[in-house]
Amino acid sequence: MTVPLPTAETRWRCTLCGNLTRFDVTRSSKVVEYVHLDLAGEPDIEERKVVSETIESVRCRWCNALDQVELVDRPGAGS
């Protein structure tokens, strides 16, 4: 089950317990990063560009339900 990311008008909600705020998200990302190493060899990521990203699963932190999350309207999103 693929769950889309929330937008400015929507948010996630667990269909089993009603949770709106706590989720464990497993995602796969393909990124391009500009890594700057200092003289000691310590890396610092100065730029990061996400090429693609896929949400694999969303688990509710309250009831531990896997892939029971839906998108619902945010309060006042249409105003």
N, C-alpha and C positions, 0 to 999 in steps of 0.2 A: 504494500500500500504506500503510495507516494503522497506525502503531505506537503503542500506548497508553503513557502515562507509567508509569515504575516506581512501585511502592508500597512500603510498609514491609515487605512480604513478598516482593517481586519485584525484579529488576534486569534491565538489558539485557545481551544477549550477541550478538556477531556470529556468525552461523551458518557463515561461511566460515573465519575464523581463530581464533575463540574469545575475542576481545577482550571484556573486561568493564568497562573503565575509561575509554576515550577515544572520544568520538563528536562529530561535528558535527551539530547539530540545527537544522533550518530550521523556524521556526514563525511563524504569523500570530496576532496578538493584537489584541483590541479592549479598550481600557482607558479608565478614567476617572481622571484625575489632578487633584489639587489642586496648582496651581503658585503659589508665592509668589515674587514679584519683589522684590529689594531695591531701595533707592533708586537704585542705579546701573543697574538693569534686568537684573541677573543672576538667572536663574531657579533655583529650588530646588524639586524635587518633594517635597512633604511627605506626601502620601497618594497611594496608587496602588491601584486596585481593578480586577482583571482580570474583565471581563464575559464574554469567551469566548476560548478559545485552541485552535488546531488545529496539530498537528504535521504539517508537509508532507512532510518527509523526515528520515531519520537515516542518516548516512554514517559508516562505521567509519574512525577515524583511522589504524589500523594497516595495513589492506589496501585502503582506499579503496572498499570495497564499498558500493553505494548500496541502501538498503532491504533489507538482509539481516540485520536485527536482530530478535530475538525476546525475549520476556519469559521469564525462568527464575526459579526460586525462589532466594531469598537463603539462604546457609548459616545453619542454626539458626532459620529463620523460623517454623517450627512449634513450637519449644520454648518 
